[in-house]
Amino acid sequence: MDNLPWGTFRAHLNGSPYIVTKTRFSGGRSTKLVAEELGGADYISFNYYALSRGGRLFPCEMSRDKVIWFVLNVRPETTRHHAEA
């Protein structure tokens, strides 16, 4: 999950576009990620807590496997900035 940027960004998974928002809470100890497939029905939502006894993943009404697969396979779009002349 560290490879995903903070904030809201566009991404792709298996050729489908997604809008993804990754937000940090509690001084960085808690992360919420929400992703919605643009033009489709797929939706991902979970909270991750970095606890002293280890990280805890809490998917929102979906399997842990789906969340883990999404995080490992989604690819953020890269934006190219062009220098002005």
mmCIF file as gemmi writes it, N, C-alpha and C atoms, coordinates in Angstrom:
data_model
loop_
_atom_site.group_PDB
_atom_site.id
_atom_site.type_symbol
_atom_site.label_atom_id
_atom_site.label_alt_id
_atom_site.label_comp_id
_atom_site.label_asym_id
_atom_site.label_entity_id
_atom_site.label_seq_id
_atom_site.pdbx_PDB_ins_code
_atom_site.Cartn_x
_atom_site.Cartn_y
_atom_site.Cartn_z
_atom_site.occupancy
_atom_site.B_iso_or_equiv
_atom_site.pdbx_formal_charge
_atom_site.auth_seq_id
_atom_site.auth_asym_id
_atom_site.pdbx_PDB_model_num
ATOM 1 N N . MET Axp A 1 ? 0.818 -1.186 0 1 0 ? 1 A 1
ATOM 2 C CA . MET Axp A 1 ? 0 0 0 1 0 ? 1 A 1
ATOM 3 C C . MET Axp A 1 ? 0.865 1.254 0 1 0 ? 1 A 1
ATOM 4 N N . ASP Axp A 2 ? 2.117 1.114 0.421 1 0 ? 2 A 1
ATOM 5 C CA . ASP Axp A 2 ? 3.018 2.262 0.439 1 0 ? 2 A 1
ATOM 6 C C . ASP Axp A 2 ? 3.276 2.823 -0.957 1 0 ? 2 A 1
ATOM 7 N N . ASN Axp A 3 ? 3.105 2.004 -1.994 1 0 ? 3 A 1
ATOM 8 C CA . ASN Axp A 3 ? 3.349 2.454 -3.359 1 0 ? 3 A 1
ATOM 9 C C . ASN Axp A 3 ? 2.203 3.288 -3.922 1 0 ? 3 A 1
ATOM 10 N N . LEU Axp A 4 ? 1.077 3.347 -3.227 1 0 ? 4 A 1
ATOM 11 C CA . LEU Axp A 4 ? -0.054 4.145 -3.687 1 0 ? 4 A 1
ATOM 12 C C . LEU Axp A 4 ? 0.054 5.546 -3.102 1 0 ? 4 A 1
ATOM 13 N N . PRO Axp A 5 ? -0.179 6.573 -3.929 1 0 ? 5 A 1
ATOM 14 C CA . PRO Axp A 5 ? -0.045 7.947 -3.429 1 0 ? 5 A 1
ATOM 15 C C . PRO Axp A 5 ? -1.158 8.331 -2.461 1 0 ? 5 A 1
ATOM 16 N N . TRP Axp A 6 ? -0.899 9.356 -1.653 1 0 ? 6 A 1
ATOM 17 C CA . TRP Axp A 6 ? -1.915 9.908 -0.763 1 0 ? 6 A 1
ATOM 18 C C . TRP Axp A 6 ? -2.818 10.826 -1.561 1 0 ? 6 A 1
ATOM 19 N N . GLY Axp A 7 ? -4.052 10.968 -1.107 1 0 ? 7 A 1
ATOM 20 C CA . GLY Axp A 7 ? -5 11.848 -1.774 1 0 ? 7 A 1
ATOM 21 C C . GLY Axp A 7 ? -5.852 11.098 -2.781 1 0 ? 7 A 1
ATOM 22 N N . THR Axp A 8 ? -6.43 11.837 -3.698 1 0 ? 8 A 1
ATOM 23 C CA . THR Axp A 8 ? -7.309 11.25 -4.708 1 0 ? 8 A 1
ATOM 24 C C . THR Axp A 8 ? -6.561 11.188 -6.039 1 0 ? 8 A 1
ATOM 25 N N . PHE Axp A 9 ? -6.648 10.049 -6.697 1 0 ? 9 A 1
ATOM 26 C CA . PHE Axp A 9 ? -5.937 9.856 -7.959 1 0 ? 9 A 1
ATOM 27 C C . PHE Axp A 9 ? -6.693 8.853 -8.828 1 0 ? 9 A 1
ATOM 28 N N . ARG Axp A 10 ? -6.372 8.874 -10.114 1 0 ? 10 A 1
ATOM 29 C CA . ARG Axp A 10 ? -6.93 7.897 -11.051 1 0 ? 10 A 1
ATOM 30 C C . ARG Axp A 10 ? -5.975 6.721 -11.132 1 0 ? 10 A 1
ATOM 31 N N . ALA Axp A 11 ? -6.547 5.535 -11.356 1 0 ? 11 A 1
ATOM 32 C CA . ALA Axp A 11 ? -5.736 4.322 -11.444 1 0 ? 11 A 1
ATOM 33 C C . ALA Axp A 11 ? -6.415 3.346 -12.401 1 0 ? 11 A 1
ATOM 34 N N . HIS Axp A 12 ? -5.709 2.263 -12.73 1 0 ? 12 A 1
ATOM 35 C CA . HIS Axp A 12 ? -6.252 1.232 -13.611 1 0 ? 12 A 1
ATOM 36 C C . HIS Axp A 12 ? -6.035 -0.141 -12.987 1 0 ? 12 A 1
ATOM 37 N N . LEU Axp A 13 ? -7.013 -1.004 -13.202 1 0 ? 13 A 1
ATOM 38 C CA . LEU Axp A 13 ? -6.923 -2.392 -12.767 1 0 ? 13 A 1
ATOM 39 C C . LEU Axp A 13 ? -7.539 -3.246 -13.863 1 0 ? 13 A 1
ATOM 40 N N . ASN Axp A 14 ? -6.745 -4.117 -14.451 1 0 ? 14 A 1
ATOM 41 C CA . ASN Axp A 14 ? -7.217 -4.985 -15.54 1 0 ? 14 A 1
ATOM 42 C C . ASN Axp A 14 ? -7.899 -4.195 -16.653 1 0 ? 14 A 1
ATOM 43 N N . GLY Axp A 15 ? -7.344 -3.029 -16.988 1 0 ? 15 A 1
ATOM 44 C CA . GLY Axp A 15 ? -7.877 -2.22 -18.077 1 0 ? 15 A 1
ATOM 45 C C . GLY Axp A 15 ? -9.044 -1.329 -17.706 1 0 ? 15 A 1
ATOM 46 N N . SER Axp A 16 ? -9.547 -1.429 -16.486 1 0 ? 16 A 1
ATOM 47 C CA . SER Axp A 16 ? -10.666 -0.598 -16.045 1 0 ? 16 A 1
ATOM 48 C C . SER Axp A 16 ? -10.153 0.599 -15.249 1 0 ? 16 A 1
ATOM 49 N N . PRO Axp A 17 ? -10.718 1.793 -15.487 1 0 ? 17 A 1
ATOM 50 C CA . PRO Axp A 17 ? -10.301 2.972 -14.733 1 0 ? 17 A 1
ATOM 51 C C . PRO Axp A 17 ? -10.995 3.047 -13.376 1 0 ? 17 A 1
ATOM 52 N N . TYR Axp A 18 ? -10.273 3.55 -12.402 1 0 ? 18 A 1
ATOM 53 C CA . TYR Axp A 18 ? -10.789 3.726 -11.031 1 0 ? 18 A 1
ATOM 54 C C . TYR Axp A 18 ? -10.443 5.122 -10.547 1 0 ? 18 A 1
ATOM 55 N N . ILE Axp A 19 ? -11.247 5.632 -9.662 1 0 ? 19 A 1
ATOM 56 C CA . ILE Axp A 19 ? -10.894 6.813 -8.885 1 0 ? 19 A 1
ATOM 57 C C . ILE Axp A 19 ? -10.642 6.309 -7.469 1 0 ? 19 A 1
ATOM 58 N N . VAL Axp A 20 ? -9.49 6.654 -6.922 1 0 ? 20 A 1
ATOM 59 C CA . VAL Axp A 20 ? -9.046 6.115 -5.63 1 0 ? 20 A 1
ATOM 60 C C . VAL Axp A 20 ? -8.741 7.27 -4.688 1 0 ? 20 A 1
ATOM 61 N N . THR Axp A 21 ? -9.141 7.135 -3.437 1 0 ? 21 A 1
ATOM 62 C CA . THR Axp A 21 ? -8.782 8.116 -2.417 1 0 ? 21 A 1
ATOM 63 C C . THR Axp A 21 ? -8.133 7.386 -1.249 1 0 ? 21 A 1
ATOM 64 N N . LYS Axp A 22 ? -6.919 7.804 -0.929 1 0 ? 22 A 1
ATOM 65 C CA . LYS Axp A 22 ? -6.167 7.236 0.194 1 0 ? 22 A 1
ATOM 66 C C . LYS Axp A 22 ? -5.93 8.359 1.197 1 0 ? 22 A 1
ATOM 67 N N . THR Axp A 23 ? -6.462 8.189 2.406 1 0 ? 23 A 1
ATOM 68 C CA . THR Axp A 23 ? -6.418 9.233 3.43 1 0 ? 23 A 1
ATOM 69 C C . THR Axp A 23 ? -5.788 8.688 4.699 1 0 ? 23 A 1
ATOM 70 N N . ARG Axp A 24 ? -5.004 9.525 5.374 1 0 ? 24 A 1
ATOM 71 C CA . ARG Axp A 24 ? -4.38 9.109 6.634 1 0 ? 24 A 1
ATOM 72 C C . ARG Axp A 24 ? -5.06 9.83 7.798 1 0 ? 24 A 1
ATOM 73 N N . PHE Axp A 25 ? -5.177 9.127 8.92 1 0 ? 25 A 1
ATOM 74 C CA . PHE Axp A 25 ? -5.795 9.641 10.132 1 0 ? 25 A 1
ATOM 75 C C . PHE Axp A 25 ? -4.909 9.304 11.329 1 0 ? 25 A 1
ATOM 76 N N . SER Axp A 26 ? -5.226 9.862 12.467 1 0 ? 26 A 1
ATOM 77 C CA . SER Axp A 26 ? -4.557 9.548 13.746 1 0 ? 26 A 1
ATOM 78 C C . SER Axp A 26 ? -3.043 9.646 13.648 1 0 ? 26 A 1
ATOM 79 N N . GLY Axp A 27 ? -2.577 10.735 13.084 1 0 ? 27 A 1
ATOM 80 C CA . GLY Axp A 27 ? -1.135 10.937 12.996 1 0 ? 27 A 1
ATOM 81 C C . GLY Axp A 27 ? -0.428 9.926 12.124 1 0 ? 27 A 1
ATOM 82 N N . GLY Axp A 28 ? -1.116 9.378 11.139 1 0 ? 28 A 1
ATOM 83 C CA . GLY Axp A 28 ? -0.524 8.402 10.224 1 0 ? 28 A 1
ATOM 84 C C . GLY Axp A 28 ? -0.651 6.962 10.678 1 0 ? 28 A 1
ATOM 85 N N . ARG Axp A 29 ? -1.281 6.729 11.798 1 0 ? 29 A 1
ATOM 86 C CA . ARG Axp A 29 ? -1.439 5.355 12.302 1 0 ? 29 A 1
ATOM 87 C C . ARG Axp A 29 ? -2.631 4.64 11.693 1 0 ? 29 A 1
ATOM 88 N N . SER Axp A 30 ? -3.48 5.387 10.994 1 0 ? 30 A 1
ATOM 89 C CA . SER Axp A 30 ? -4.668 4.804 10.383 1 0 ? 30 A 1
ATOM 90 C C . SER Axp A 30 ? -4.786 5.29 8.941 1 0 ? 30 A 1
ATOM 91 N N . THR Axp A 31 ? -5.117 4.369 8.036 1 0 ? 31 A 1
ATOM 92 C CA . THR Axp A 31 ? -5.282 4.694 6.622 1 0 ? 31 A 1
ATOM 93 C C . THR Axp A 31 ? -6.631 4.18 6.146 1 0 ? 31 A 1
ATOM 94 N N . LYS Axp A 32 ? -7.324 5.018 5.377 1 0 ? 32 A 1
ATOM 95 C CA . LYS Axp A 32 ? -8.585 4.612 4.749 1 0 ? 32 A 1
ATOM 96 C C . LYS Axp A 32 ? -8.381 4.704 3.25 1 0 ? 32 A 1
ATOM 97 N N . LEU Axp A 33 ? -8.803 3.666 2.53 1 0 ? 33 A 1
ATOM 98 C CA . LEU Axp A 33 ? -8.741 3.672 1.078 1 0 ? 33 A 1
ATOM 99 C C . LEU Axp A 33 ? -10.119 3.327 0.535 1 0 ? 33 A 1
ATOM 100 N N . VAL Axp A 34 ? -10.56 4.133 -0.431 1 0 ? 34 A 1
ATOM 101 C CA . VAL Axp A 34 ? -11.825 3.905 -1.122 1 0 ? 34 A 1
ATOM 102 C C . VAL Axp A 34 ? -11.541 4.001 -2.611 1 0 ? 34 A 1
ATOM 103 N N . ALA Axp A 35 ? -12.022 3.034 -3.386 1 0 ? 35 A 1
ATOM 104 C CA . ALA Axp A 35 ? -11.83 3.037 -4.832 1 0 ? 35 A 1
ATOM 105 C C . ALA Axp A 35 ? -13.14 2.678 -5.513 1 0 ? 35 A 1
ATOM 106 N N . GLU Axp A 36 ? -13.451 3.398 -6.579 1 0 ? 36 A 1
ATOM 107 C CA . GLU Axp A 36 ? -14.675 3.142 -7.33 1 0 ? 36 A 1
ATOM 108 C C . GLU Axp A 36 ? -14.32 2.996 -8.803 1 0 ? 36 A 1
ATOM 109 N N . GLU Axp A 37 ? -14.797 1.92 -9.406 1 0 ? 37 A 1
ATOM 110 C CA . GLU Axp A 37 ? -14.579 1.697 -10.826 1 0 ? 37 A 1
ATOM 111 C C . GLU Axp A 37 ? -15.419 2.696 -11.613 1 0 ? 37 A 1
ATOM 112 N N . LEU Axp A 38 ? -14.774 3.456 -12.49 1 0 ? 38 A 1
ATOM 113 C CA . LEU Axp A 38 ? -15.484 4.434 -13.304 1 0 ? 38 A 1
ATOM 114 C C . LEU Axp A 38 ? -16.21 3.714 -14.44 1 0 ? 38 A 1
ATOM 115 N N . GLY Axp A 39 ? -17.509 3.889 -14.52 1 0 ? 39 A 1
ATOM 116 C CA . GLY Axp A 39 ? -18.3 3.228 -15.55 1 0 ? 39 A 1
ATOM 117 C C . GLY Axp A 39 ? -18.587 1.769 -15.243 1 0 ? 39 A 1
ATOM 118 N N . GLY Axp A 40 ? -18.306 1.323 -14.04 1 0 ? 40 A 1
ATOM 119 C CA . GLY Axp A 40 ? -18.524 -0.065 -13.654 1 0 ? 40 A 1
ATOM 120 C C . GLY Axp A 40 ? -19.103 -0.147 -12.256 1 0 ? 40 A 1
ATOM 121 N N . ALA Axp A 41 ? -19.2 -1.358 -11.754 1 0 ? 41 A 1
ATOM 122 C CA . ALA Axp A 41 ? -19.849 -1.576 -10.459 1 0 ? 41 A 1
ATOM 123 C C . ALA Axp A 41 ? -18.879 -1.919 -9.328 1 0 ? 41 A 1
ATOM 124 N N . ASP Axp A 42 ? -17.579 -2.045 -9.63 1 0 ? 42 A 1
ATOM 125 C CA . ASP Axp A 42 ? -16.648 -2.479 -8.591 1 0 ? 42 A 1
ATOM 126 C C . ASP Axp A 42 ? -16.39 -1.353 -7.599 1 0 ? 42 A 1
ATOM 127 N N . TYR Axp A 43 ? -16.261 -1.729 -6.332 1 0 ? 43 A 1
ATOM 128 C CA . TYR Axp A 43 ? -16.048 -0.772 -5.247 1 0 ? 43 A 1
ATOM 129 C C . TYR Axp A 43 ? -15.172 -1.439 -4.198 1 0 ? 43 A 1
ATOM 130 N N . ILE Axp A 44 ? -14.152 -0.726 -3.746 1 0 ? 44 A 1
ATOM 131 C CA . ILE Axp A 44 ? -13.232 -1.223 -2.731 1 0 ? 44 A 1
ATOM 132 C C . ILE Axp A 44 ? -13.22 -0.216 -1.59 1 0 ? 44 A 1
ATOM 133 N N . SER Axp A 45 ? -13.279 -0.693 -0.351 1 0 ? 45 A 1
ATOM 134 C CA . SER Axp A 45 ? -13.207 0.2 0.792 1 0 ? 45 A 1
ATOM 135 C C . SER Axp A 45 ? -12.646 -0.57 1.984 1 0 ? 45 A 1
ATOM 136 N N . PHE Axp A 46 ? -11.653 0.037 2.645 1 0 ? 46 A 1
ATOM 137 C CA . PHE Axp A 46 ? -11.097 -0.599 3.831 1 0 ? 46 A 1
ATOM 138 C C . PHE Axp A 46 ? -10.369 0.414 4.689 1 0 ? 46 A 1
ATOM 139 N N . ASN Axp A 47 ? -10.13 0.009 5.923 1 0 ? 47 A 1
ATOM 140 C CA . ASN Axp A 47 ? -9.314 0.764 6.872 1 0 ? 47 A 1
ATOM 141 C C . ASN Axp A 47 ? -8.149 -0.124 7.284 1 0 ? 47 A 1
ATOM 142 N N . TYR Axp A 48 ? -6.991 0.497 7.447 1 0 ? 48 A 1
ATOM 143 C CA . TYR Axp A 48 ? -5.813 -0.211 7.911 1 0 ? 48 A 1
ATOM 144 C C . TYR Axp A 48 ? -5.266 0.546 9.12 1 0 ? 48 A 1
ATOM 145 N N . TYR Axp A 49 ? -5.003 -0.189 10.19 1 0 ? 49 A 1
ATOM 146 C CA . TYR Axp A 49 ? -4.496 0.404 11.422 1 0 ? 49 A 1
ATOM 147 C C . TYR Axp A 49 ? -3.108 -0.143 11.714 1 0 ? 49 A 1
ATOM 148 N N . ALA Axp A 50 ? -2.124 0.746 11.882 1 0 ? 50 A 1
ATOM 149 C CA . ALA Axp A 50 ? -0.763 0.356 12.253 1 0 ? 50 A 1
ATOM 150 C C . ALA Axp A 50 ? -0.686 0.37 13.774 1 0 ? 50 A 1
ATOM 151 N N . LEU Axp A 51 ? -0.845 -0.79 14.378 1 0 ? 51 A 1
ATOM 152 C CA . LEU Axp A 51 ? -0.866 -0.922 15.832 1 0 ? 51 A 1
ATOM 153 C C . LEU Axp A 51 ? 0.481 -1.407 16.344 1 0 ? 51 A 1
ATOM 154 N N . SER Axp A 52 ? 0.757 -1.187 17.603 1 0 ? 52 A 1
ATOM 155 C CA . SER Axp A 52 ? 2.032 -1.621 18.169 1 0 ? 52 A 1
ATOM 156 C C . SER Axp A 52 ? 2.201 -3.136 18.086 1 0 ? 52 A 1
ATOM 157 N N . ARG Axp A 53 ? 1.11 -3.875 18.085 1 0 ? 53 A 1
ATOM 158 C CA . ARG Axp A 53 ? 1.187 -5.341 17.993 1 0 ? 53 A 1
ATOM 159 C C . ARG Axp A 53 ? 1.068 -5.847 16.55 1 0 ? 53 A 1
ATOM 160 N N . GLY Axp A 54 ? 1.157 -4.925 15.586 1 0 ? 54 A 1
ATOM 161 C CA . GLY Axp A 54 ? 1.099 -5.293 14.174 1 0 ? 54 A 1
ATOM 162 C C . GLY Axp A 54 ? -0.061 -4.615 13.468 1 0 ? 54 A 1
ATOM 163 N N . GLY Axp A 55 ? -0.008 -4.593 12.141 1 0 ? 55 A 1
ATOM 164 C CA . GLY Axp A 55 ? -1.048 -3.961 11.345 1 0 ? 55 A 1
ATOM 165 C C . GLY Axp A 55 ? -2.329 -4.772 11.328 1 0 ? 55 A 1
ATOM 166 N N . ARG Axp A 56 ? -3.455 -4.069 11.238 1 0 ? 56 A 1
ATOM 167 C CA . ARG Axp A 56 ? -4.773 -4.716 11.166 1 0 ? 56 A 1
ATOM 168 C C . ARG Axp A 56 ? -5.526 -4.155 9.981 1 0 ? 56 A 1
ATOM 169 N N . LEU Axp A 57 ? -6.043 -5.033 9.148 1 0 ? 57 A 1
ATOM 170 C CA . LEU Axp A 57 ? -6.812 -4.67 7.965 1 0 ? 57 A 1
ATOM 171 C C . LEU Axp A 57 ? -8.277 -4.94 8.226 1 0 ? 57 A 1
ATOM 172 N N . PHE Axp A 58 ? -9.114 -3.936 7.98 1 0 ? 58 A 1
ATOM 173 C CA . PHE Axp A 58 ? -10.561 -4.063 8.168 1 0 ? 58 A 1
ATOM 174 C C . PHE Axp A 58 ? -11.281 -3.702 6.875 1 0 ? 58 A 1
ATOM 175 N N . PRO Axp A 59 ? -11.558 -4.699 6.022 1 0 ? 59 A 1
ATOM 176 C CA . PRO Axp A 59 ? -12.325 -4.432 4.806 1 0 ? 59 A 1
ATOM 177 C C . PRO Axp A 59 ? -13.758 -4.036 5.155 1 0 ? 59 A 1
ATOM 178 N N . CYS Axp A 60 ? -14.356 -3.207 4.314 1 0 ? 60 A 1
ATOM 179 C CA . CYS Axp A 60 ? -15.737 -2.772 4.518 1 0 ? 60 A 1
ATOM 180 C C . CYS Axp A 60 ? -16.653 -3.609 3.625 1 0 ? 60 A 1
ATOM 181 N N . GLU Axp A 61 ? -17.273 -4.613 4.198 1 0 ? 61 A 1
ATOM 182 C CA . GLU Axp A 61 ? -18.259 -5.469 3.542 1 0 ? 61 A 1
ATOM 183 C C . GLU Axp A 61 ? -17.74 -6.161 2.281 1 0 ? 61 A 1
ATOM 184 N N . MET Axp A 62 ? -16.49 -6.63 2.354 1 0 ? 62 A 1
ATOM 185 C CA . MET Axp A 62 ? -15.901 -7.433 1.279 1 0 ? 62 A 1
ATOM 186 C C . MET Axp A 62 ? -14.792 -8.276 1.881 1 0 ? 62 A 1
ATOM 187 N N . SER Axp A 63 ? -14.306 -9.214 1.111 1 0 ? 63 A 1
ATOM 188 C CA . SER Axp A 63 ? -13.289 -10.124 1.644 1 0 ? 63 A 1
ATOM 189 C C . SER Axp A 63 ? -11.917 -9.447 1.727 1 0 ? 63 A 1
ATOM 190 N N . ARG Axp A 64 ? -11.117 -9.932 2.669 1 0 ? 64 A 1
ATOM 191 C CA . ARG Axp A 64 ? -9.735 -9.469 2.789 1 0 ? 64 A 1
ATOM 192 C C . ARG Axp A 64 ? -8.964 -9.784 1.506 1 0 ? 64 A 1
ATOM 193 N N . ASP Axp A 65 ? -9.243 -10.952 0.91 1 0 ? 65 A 1
ATOM 194 C CA . ASP Axp A 65 ? -8.552 -11.343 -0.316 1 0 ? 65 A 1
ATOM 195 C C . ASP Axp A 65 ? -8.793 -10.335 -1.44 1 0 ? 65 A 1
ATOM 196 N N . LYS Axp A 66 ? -10.025 -9.843 -1.569 1 0 ? 66 A 1
ATOM 197 C CA . LYS Axp A 66 ? -10.34 -8.861 -2.612 1 0 ? 66 A 1
ATOM 198 C C . LYS Axp A 66 ? -9.555 -7.572 -2.388 1 0 ? 66 A 1
ATOM 199 N N . VAL Axp A 67 ? -9.5 -7.116 -1.142 1 0 ? 67 A 1
ATOM 200 C CA . VAL Axp A 67 ? -8.778 -5.888 -0.809 1 0 ? 67 A 1
ATOM 201 C C . VAL Axp A 67 ? -7.283 -6.054 -1.092 1 0 ? 67 A 1
ATOM 202 N N . ILE Axp A 68 ? -6.71 -7.139 -0.637 1 0 ? 68 A 1
ATOM 203 C CA . ILE Axp A 68 ? -5.281 -7.377 -0.835 1 0 ? 68 A 1
ATOM 204 C C . ILE Axp A 68 ? -4.956 -7.482 -2.318 1 0 ? 68 A 1
ATOM 205 N N . TRP Axp A 69 ? -5.773 -8.211 -3.073 1 0 ? 69 A 1
ATOM 206 C CA . TRP Axp A 69 ? -5.56 -8.348 -4.517 1 0 ? 69 A 1
ATOM 207 C C . TRP Axp A 69 ? -5.609 -6.983 -5.197 1 0 ? 69 A 1
ATOM 208 N N . PHE Axp A 70 ? -6.581 -6.149 -4.816 1 0 ? 70 A 1
ATOM 209 C CA . PHE Axp A 70 ? -6.704 -4.816 -5.397 1 0 ? 70 A 1
ATOM 210 C C . PHE Axp A 70 ? -5.44 -4.001 -5.131 1 0 ? 70 A 1
ATOM 211 N N . VAL Axp A 71 ? -5.006 -3.921 -3.892 1 0 ? 71 A 1
ATOM 212 C CA . VAL Axp A 71 ? -3.84 -3.113 -3.526 1 0 ? 71 A 1
ATOM 213 C C . VAL Axp A 71 ? -2.584 -3.592 -4.264 1 0 ? 71 A 1
ATOM 214 N N . LEU Axp A 72 ? -2.426 -4.879 -4.421 1 0 ? 72 A 1
ATOM 215 C CA . LEU Axp A 72 ? -1.238 -5.411 -5.083 1 0 ? 72 A 1
ATOM 216 C C . LEU Axp A 72 ? -1.252 -5.222 -6.598 1 0 ? 72 A 1
ATOM 217 N N . ASN Axp A 73 ? -2.434 -5.051 -7.19 1 0 ? 73 A 1
ATOM 218 C CA . ASN Axp A 73 ? -2.536 -5.026 -8.647 1 0 ? 73 A 1
ATOM 219 C C . ASN Axp A 73 ? -2.966 -3.702 -9.262 1 0 ? 73 A 1
ATOM 220 N N . VAL Axp A 74 ? -3.53 -2.792 -8.497 1 0 ? 74 A 1
ATOM 221 C CA . VAL Axp A 74 ? -3.962 -1.52 -9.061 1 0 ? 74 A 1
ATOM 222 C C . VAL Axp A 74 ? -2.734 -0.683 -9.433 1 0 ? 74 A 1
ATOM 223 N N . ARG Axp A 75 ? -2.83 0.069 -10.521 1 0 ? 75 A 1
ATOM 224 C CA . ARG Axp A 75 ? -1.721 0.887 -11.011 1 0 ? 75 A 1
ATOM 225 C C . ARG Axp A 75 ? -2.168 2.342 -11.157 1 0 ? 75 A 1
ATOM 226 N N . PRO Axp A 76 ? -1.616 3.23 -10.317 1 0 ? 76 A 1
ATOM 227 C CA . PRO Axp A 76 ? -1.949 4.648 -10.449 1 0 ? 76 A 1
ATOM 228 C C . PRO Axp A 76 ? -1.521 5.183 -11.812 1 0 ? 76 A 1
ATOM 229 N N . GLU Axp A 77 ? -2.306 6.122 -12.354 1 0 ? 77 A 1
ATOM 230 C CA . GLU Axp A 77 ? -1.918 6.789 -13.595 1 0 ? 77 A 1
ATOM 231 C C . GLU Axp A 77 ? -0.722 7.682 -13.304 1 0 ? 77 A 1
ATOM 232 N N . THR Axp A 78 ? 0.141 7.791 -14.255 1 0 ? 78 A 1
ATOM 233 C CA . THR Axp A 78 ? 1.252 8.725 -14.13 1 0 ? 78 A 1
ATOM 234 C C . THR Axp A 78 ? 0.901 9.957 -14.945 1 0 ? 78 A 1
ATOM 235 N N . THR Axp A 79 ? 1.114 11.093 -14.362 1 0 ? 79 A 1
ATOM 236 C CA . THR Axp A 79 ? 0.821 12.354 -15.039 1 0 ? 79 A 1
ATOM 237 C C . THR Axp A 79 ? 2.12 12.978 -15.491 1 0 ? 79 A 1
ATOM 238 N N . ARG Axp A 80 ? 2.165 13.312 -16.749 1 0 ? 80 A 1
ATOM 239 C CA . ARG Axp A 80 ? 3.365 13.967 -17.289 1 0 ? 80 A 1
ATOM 240 C C . ARG Axp A 80 ? 3.115 15.461 -17.33 1 0 ? 80 A 1
ATOM 241 N N . HIS Axp A 81 ? 4.021 16.208 -16.747 1 0 ? 81 A 1
ATOM 242 C CA . HIS Axp A 81 ? 3.934 17.662 -16.759 1 0 ? 81 A 1
ATOM 243 C C . HIS Axp A 81 ? 4.836 18.183 -17.862 1 0 ? 81 A 1
ATOM 244 N N . HIS Axp A 82 ? 4.299 19.045 -18.689 1 0 ? 82 A 1
ATOM 245 C CA . HIS Axp A 82 ? 5.078 19.622 -19.793 1 0 ? 82 A 1
ATOM 246 C C . HIS Axp A 82 ? 5.572 21.001 -19.382 1 0 ? 82 A 1
ATOM 247 N N . ALA Axp A 83 ? 6.839 21.25 -19.648 1 0 ? 83 A 1
ATOM 248 C CA . ALA Axp A 83 ? 7.406 22.565 -19.337 1 0 ? 83 A 1
ATOM 249 C C . ALA Axp A 83 ? 6.817 23.6 -20.273 1 0 ? 83 A 1
ATOM 250 N N . GLU Axp A 84 ? 6.52 24.77 -19.727 1 0 ? 84 A 1
ATOM 251 C CA . GLU Axp A 84 ? 5.999 25.842 -20.574 1 0 ? 84 A 1
ATOM 252 C C . GLU Axp A 84 ? 7.14 26.543 -21.263 1 0 ? 84 A 1
ATOM 253 N N . ALA Axp A 85 ? 6.906 26.958 -22.499 1 0 ? 85 A 1
ATOM 254 C CA . ALA Axp A 85 ? 7.954 27.647 -23.273 1 0 ? 85 A 1
ATOM 255 C C . ALA Axp A 85 ? 8.038 29.1 -22.899 1 0 ? 85 A 1
